[in-house]
Amino acid sequence: MPFRNAPPQYLDLFVRQCALFAPILSWQDVAPTPTQEDDASDANAGIALDHNLRITGAHLLWYLRTPPWLEKLSRAEAEAAVAAHIKNIATFYRGRVFSWNVVNEAIEPPQKDPDGLPHEGLRMDSPLVRALGTDFFASAFLNARAADPAALLLYNEYDLELDNAWQQARRDALFRLLDRLQKANAPIDGVGLQSHLKLRQFGDFHEKLYRQFLHDIAVRGLKIVITELDVDDRGSTAEIPPRDKAIADVYASFLAVALDEPAVCALVTWGICDPYSWYNSTWFHEFARPDHVPQRPLLYDAEFKPKPSYFAVLNALQQAPKRASSAAQSLLIKK
């Protein structure tokens, strides 16, 4: 929801409650042609920065928002274009960024390379892989570090929380990628865990397994950012009080584990008010509830009033081990 199109209470609530803002600064949007890039084009980012908030989570490279002209370039031209994009956008926002998602969602097991062999669980149908091959990760982090030395550089991924075969394969692929990056001396600082939780599947969330997963990231010397936290409430009753309690219980159970890991240095919610959640967007019909009532996945309702989820998150932050920086206990809204 663009700030300029929202009720005044929306921006006011955001400024009071949040320390960070995650704009969608996708390469496709800021660079419609190889010779045209406008990194100042996101009005919401400008408004957030005007209110002394910092940027987080913007994807430097994401297979879904890669400009179509990239695949028309030669390999050398594509490598130069990627380096130039990262330099341009990271330099433009330098000094105002908490973290960059240098690469977003590059894992998709099981997939195979052109020879039909398993390829470490990477997303082989990506335009980035088609243009650059599978070894672009380290150079992307090197370019990001050169352009913005102070920002936290993350690899960001989804579907890593649950105890099932699909998500275990994704966790295994993540660790293969992290180990590859560290072996190549890529300047990766941490991992972004999207954490789009699903009420109807949360029975597969097992505290011991997730706690070990976070520890296995931390022992590699990496920070962890919860980057896109929300709760898909499909499968719950339409009645608001029991539905809100069930959602709040998911937040509480998840954060009791996640925030207990000292490597978790920031918490990002993927929105702040229910009506503006991507789950209620007309662009994402697949998230519509069968009973056609709007989802209630976030911390505030349509009247900008805090819900049980807000108090669950607040309590989890208050009970968590203290971090050195107050930025570790920030809430974030996306546009």
DRENSEKOL-556304 format. One record per residue (C-alpha): residue in one letter; x, y, z; residue number from 0. Coordinates in Angstrom, 3 decimals, decimal comma. Layout:
DRENSEKOL-556304
> resn|u|v|w|resi
> A|X|Y|Z|NUM
...
END
This chain:
DRENSEKOL-556304
> resn|u|v|w|resi
> M|0,000|0,000|0,000|0
> P|1,645|3,267|-1,070|1
> F|1,762|5,729|1,820|2
> R|0,361|8,492|-0,359|3
> N|-2,760|6,393|-1,132|4
> A|-3,365|5,209|2,435|5
> P|-5,283|6,910|5,242|6
> P|-3,110|9,274|7,310|7
> Q|-3,353|6,870|10,260|8
> Y|-1,434|4,272|8,255|9
> L|1,745|6,320|7,906|10
> D|1,393|7,612|11,459|11
> L|1,167|4,056|12,827|12
> F|4,095|2,943|10,719|13
> V|6,337|5,767|11,889|14
> R|5,437|5,174|15,554|15
> Q|5,847|1,406|15,512|16
> C|8,587|0,654|12,989|17
> A|12,299|1,306|12,707|18
> L|12,812|-0,202|9,254|19
> F|11,073|-0,242|5,873|20
> A|11,306|-2,909|3,149|21
> P|10,681|-1,399|-0,283|22
> I|10,314|-3,520|-3,406|23
> L|13,303|-2,088|-5,278|24
> S|13,260|-4,780|-7,936|25
> W|15,715|-4,544|-10,801|26
> Q|12,936|-4,946|-13,368|27
> D|11,107|-1,910|-11,982|28
> V|14,046|0,465|-11,633|29
> A|15,759|-0,495|-14,913|30
> P|13,287|-0,955|-17,780|31
> T|16,149|-0,804|-20,321|32
> P|19,880|-1,641|-20,148|33
> T|20,762|2,062|-20,258|34
> Q|18,049|3,404|-17,941|35
> E|18,023|2,915|-14,152|36
> D|16,170|5,121|-11,685|37
> D|17,004|4,017|-8,162|38
> A|15,051|6,928|-6,649|39
> S|11,782|5,846|-8,281|40
> D|10,227|4,252|-5,180|41
> A|8,149|6,993|-3,532|42
> N|7,502|4,909|-0,438|43
> A|11,215|4,497|0,203|44
> G|11,603|8,248|-0,036|45
> I|8,801|8,846|2,462|46
> A|10,266|6,297|4,886|47
> L|13,712|7,859|4,663|48
> D|12,213|11,321|5,180|49
> H|10,941|9,999|8,537|50
> N|14,440|8,847|9,525|51
> L|13,687|5,153|9,022|52
> R|16,193|2,768|7,476|53
> I|15,836|0,454|4,515|54
> T|15,913|-3,312|4,888|55
> G|15,189|-6,359|2,792|56
> A|15,175|-4,893|-0,707|57
> H|16,229|-7,598|-3,187|58
> L|19,265|-6,780|-5,298|59
> L|18,782|-9,979|-7,349|60
> W|15,482|-11,885|-7,530|61
> Y|14,532|-14,276|-10,297|62
> L|10,907|-13,050|-10,394|63
> R|11,801|-9,395|-10,935|64
> T|14,723|-9,597|-13,343|65
> P|14,522|-7,334|-16,417|66
> P|13,672|-9,350|-19,543|67
> W|16,490|-7,689|-21,472|68
> L|19,108|-9,466|-19,302|69
> E|18,769|-12,760|-21,174|70
> K|19,382|-11,024|-24,497|71
> L|22,910|-10,102|-23,428|72
> S|26,054|-12,163|-23,775|73
> R|27,455|-13,781|-20,623|74
> A|30,071|-11,037|-20,240|75
> E|27,480|-8,311|-20,851|76
> A|25,101|-9,878|-18,322|77
> E|27,826|-10,041|-15,674|78
> A|28,635|-6,380|-16,275|79
> A|24,946|-5,434|-16,095|80
> V|24,498|-7,226|-12,757|81
> A|27,584|-5,576|-11,304|82
> A|26,446|-2,148|-12,504|83
> H|22,936|-2,589|-11,070|84
> I|24,206|-3,646|-7,656|85
> K|26,709|-0,787|-7,609|86
> N|24,079|1,771|-8,683|87
> I|21,307|0,901|-6,256|88
> A|23,448|0,023|-3,246|89
> T|25,482|3,189|-3,672|90
> F|22,349|5,316|-4,010|91
> Y|20,977|4,084|-0,649|92
> R|24,348|3,688|1,088|93
> G|24,336|4,877|4,693|94
> R|20,556|4,501|4,948|95
> V|20,337|0,692|4,791|96
> F|20,207|-1,847|7,616|97
> S|20,331|-4,883|5,318|98
> W|20,219|-5,924|1,672|99
> N|18,815|-9,187|0,378|100
> V|21,664|-9,648|-2,077|101
> V|20,042|-12,748|-3,583|102
> N|16,430|-13,778|-2,984|103
> E|14,856|-17,223|-3,460|104
> A|17,527|-19,063|-5,455|105
> I|16,652|-22,504|-4,031|106
> E|14,092|-24,874|-5,536|107
> P|14,888|-28,573|-5,007|108
> P|14,766|-30,954|-6,682|109
> Q|15,824|-29,478|-10,005|110
> K|18,410|-30,613|-12,534|111
> D|21,023|-28,874|-14,615|112
> P|20,947|-29,014|-18,464|113
> D|22,764|-32,373|-18,367|114
> G|19,995|-33,863|-16,236|115
> L|22,079|-34,066|-13,075|116
> P|20,991|-32,796|-9,660|117
> H|22,437|-29,342|-9,061|118
> E|22,544|-28,681|-5,315|119
> G|18,880|-27,719|-5,131|120
> L|19,291|-24,406|-6,946|121
> R|16,475|-22,834|-8,962|122
> M|17,542|-23,779|-12,484|123
> D|14,591|-22,080|-14,266|124
> S|15,825|-18,664|-13,097|125
> P|16,645|-16,018|-15,720|126
> L|19,651|-15,209|-13,556|127
> V|20,992|-18,756|-13,937|128
> R|20,239|-18,789|-17,656|129
> A|22,144|-15,520|-18,127|130
> L|24,963|-16,016|-15,602|131
> G|25,241|-19,709|-14,750|132
> T|25,215|-20,932|-11,159|133
> D|28,333|-19,144|-9,930|134
> F|27,058|-15,565|-9,761|135
> F|26,358|-15,593|-6,015|136
> A|29,818|-14,778|-4,691|137
> S|30,404|-11,912|-7,137|138
> A|27,011|-10,438|-6,227|139
> F|28,004|-10,302|-2,554|140
> L|31,419|-8,854|-3,419|141
> N|29,795|-6,116|-5,507|142
> A|27,298|-5,342|-2,737|143
> R|30,023|-5,081|-0,112|144
> A|32,058|-2,723|-2,291|145
> A|29,018|-0,493|-2,866|146
> D|27,713|-0,481|0,716|147
> P|30,349|-1,597|3,246|148
> A|28,208|-1,019|6,357|149
> A|24,983|-2,814|5,413|150
> L|24,196|-6,369|6,520|151
> L|24,366|-8,602|3,419|152
> L|21,853|-11,455|3,433|153
> Y|20,756|-14,423|1,395|154
> N|16,935|-14,553|1,724|155
> E|14,692|-17,646|1,420|156
> Y|11,240|-19,066|2,253|157
> D|9,672|-22,369|3,464|158
> L|12,331|-23,396|5,973|159
> E|10,350|-23,739|9,232|160
> L|8,466|-27,028|9,128|161
> D|9,308|-30,660|9,760|162
> N|8,470|-32,229|6,410|163
> A|10,458|-33,671|3,507|164
> W|9,924|-30,661|1,217|165
> Q|11,254|-28,132|3,682|166
> Q|14,063|-30,426|4,844|167
> A|15,274|-30,553|1,237|168
> R|15,191|-26,759|1,180|169
> R|17,177|-26,527|4,414|170
> D|19,770|-28,940|3,023|171
> A|20,042|-26,866|-0,170|172
> L|20,408|-23,682|1,876|173
> F|23,351|-25,083|3,814|174
> R|25,025|-26,260|0,606|175
> L|24,712|-22,734|-0,776|176
> L|25,958|-21,104|2,435|177
> D|28,944|-23,437|2,572|178
> R|29,736|-22,705|-1,071|179
> L|29,599|-18,949|-0,445|180
> Q|31,802|-19,128|2,615|181
> K|34,300|-21,395|0,847|182
> A|34,489|-18,753|-1,907|183
> N|35,101|-16,056|0,736|184
> A|31,938|-14,220|-0,265|185
> P|31,165|-11,427|2,227|186
> I|27,818|-12,844|3,343|187
> D|26,774|-11,611|6,789|188
> G|23,615|-13,560|7,358|189
> V|20,468|-15,328|6,249|190
> G|17,005|-13,852|5,840|191
> L|14,225|-16,261|6,813|192
> Q|10,944|-15,089|5,313|193
> S|8,694|-16,957|7,774|194
> H|5,339|-16,793|6,012|195
> L|3,658|-19,098|8,534|196
> K|0,486|-21,050|7,729|197
> L|-2,055|-21,691|10,451|198
> R|-3,284|-24,939|8,904|199
> Q|0,255|-26,364|8,651|200
> F|1,707|-25,104|11,901|201
> G|1,306|-28,500|13,512|202
> D|4,462|-29,406|11,554|203
> F|6,452|-26,732|13,378|204
> H|8,645|-28,570|15,867|205
> E|10,587|-26,464|18,324|206
> K|13,618|-28,751|18,610|207
> L|14,138|-29,025|14,842|208
> Y|13,803|-25,277|14,227|209
> R|16,038|-24,422|17,131|210
> Q|18,729|-26,719|15,682|211
> F|18,269|-25,176|12,224|212
> L|18,876|-21,681|13,598|213
> H|21,893|-22,934|15,548|214
> D|23,349|-24,528|12,414|215
> I|23,197|-21,136|10,688|216
> A|24,662|-19,345|13,694|217
> V|27,668|-21,675|14,079|218
> R|28,714|-20,654|10,571|219
> G|29,224|-17,168|11,996|220
> L|26,126|-15,784|10,285|221
> K|23,421|-13,439|11,560|222
> I|19,733|-14,222|11,059|223
> V|16,959|-11,794|10,152|224
> I|13,282|-12,796|10,244|225
> T|12,438|-10,888|7,085|226
> E|8,756|-11,351|6,136|227
> L|6,813|-12,639|9,128|228
> D|3,034|-13,063|8,885|229
> V|0,409|-15,787|9,405|230
> D|-1,863|-17,142|6,652|231
> D|-5,124|-17,828|8,537|232
> R|-6,824|-20,134|6,016|233
> G|-8,271|-23,157|7,780|234
> S|-9,457|-21,196|10,803|235
> T|-12,973|-20,256|11,789|236
> A|-14,417|-17,024|10,405|237
> E|-15,265|-15,863|13,923|238
> I|-12,853|-13,122|14,818|239
> P|-12,042|-13,744|18,515|240
> P|-11,052|-17,414|18,169|241
> R|-9,346|-16,728|14,838|242
> D|-7,283|-13,891|16,277|243
> K|-6,290|-16,049|19,239|244
> A|-5,163|-18,883|16,976|245
> I|-3,052|-16,487|14,889|246
> A|-1,538|-14,899|17,989|247
> D|-0,660|-18,350|19,322|248
> V|1,279|-19,070|16,113|249
> Y|3,229|-15,835|16,458|250
> A|3,962|-16,607|20,110|251
> S|5,091|-20,196|19,525|252
> F|7,294|-19,319|16,583|253
> L|8,946|-16,286|18,167|254
> A|9,581|-18,071|21,472|255
> V|12,007|-20,260|19,522|256
> A|13,281|-17,793|16,920|257
> L|14,102|-14,947|19,299|258
> D|15,819|-17,284|21,739|259
> E|18,640|-17,702|19,197|260
> P|21,157|-14,869|19,787|261
> A|22,074|-14,777|16,088|262
> V|18,584|-13,469|15,265|263
> C|19,306|-9,751|15,079|264
> A|16,121|-8,253|13,592|265
> L|12,430|-9,014|13,236|266
> V|10,451|-7,900|10,194|267
> T|6,691|-8,272|9,828|268
> W|5,387|-8,400|6,254|269
> G|2,936|-5,586|6,734|270
> I|1,301|-4,084|9,771|271
> C|-2,458|-3,717|9,063|272
> D|-4,675|-6,558|7,835|273
> P|-6,408|-4,799|4,921|274
> Y|-3,071|-4,040|3,267|275
> S|-1,601|-7,538|3,571|276
> W|-0,597|-9,299|0,363|277
> Y|-2,939|-12,094|1,480|278
> N|-5,853|-9,716|0,907|279
> S|-4,574|-8,309|-2,382|280
> T|-6,557|-8,937|-5,557|281
> W|-3,243|-9,890|-7,172|282
> F|-2,958|-13,036|-5,042|283
> H|-6,211|-14,942|-5,495|284
> E|-4,609|-18,144|-4,239|285
> F|-4,607|-16,756|-0,684|286
> A|-8,349|-16,075|-0,586|287
> R|-10,242|-17,902|2,139|288
> P|-12,960|-20,332|0,963|289
> D|-15,505|-18,444|3,096|290
> H|-14,531|-15,174|1,337|291
> V|-13,852|-13,234|4,543|292
> P|-10,633|-11,196|4,573|293
> Q|-7,579|-12,713|6,171|294
> R|-6,336|-11,301|9,486|295
> P|-2,614|-12,115|9,286|296
> L|-0,999|-9,055|10,865|297
> L|-0,775|-7,060|14,077|298
> Y|-3,379|-4,328|13,527|299
> D|-6,923|-4,460|12,198|300
> A|-8,677|-2,298|9,620|301
> E|-9,289|0,400|12,253|302
> F|-5,556|0,528|13,118|303
> K|-6,183|-1,068|16,491|304
> P|-3,752|-3,638|17,940|305
> K|-4,914|-7,255|17,862|306
> P|-3,873|-10,233|20,007|307
> S|-1,063|-10,799|17,489|308
> Y|0,443|-7,436|18,383|309
> F|0,559|-8,320|22,061|310
> A|1,974|-11,775|21,278|311
> V|4,825|-10,213|19,301|312
> L|5,387|-7,510|21,901|313
> N|5,570|-10,100|24,680|314
> A|7,961|-12,249|22,637|315
> L|10,269|-9,258|22,150|316
> Q|10,121|-8,370|25,836|317
> Q|10,896|-11,950|26,892|318
> A|13,719|-12,480|24,381|319
> P|17,357|-12,330|25,445|320
> K|18,562|-8,757|25,077|321
> R|20,619|-7,856|22,028|322
> A|23,358|-5,272|21,856|323
> S|21,383|-3,100|19,440|324
> S|17,848|-1,813|19,802|325
> A|17,440|-2,376|16,062|326
> A|17,185|-6,075|16,875|327
> Q|13,727|-5,525|18,309|328
> S|12,203|-3,558|15,453|329
> L|9,020|-4,236|13,558|330
> L|8,925|-3,605|9,840|331
> I|6,195|-2,939|7,306|332
> K|6,531|-3,539|3,573|333
> K|4,869|-1,252|1,098|334
END
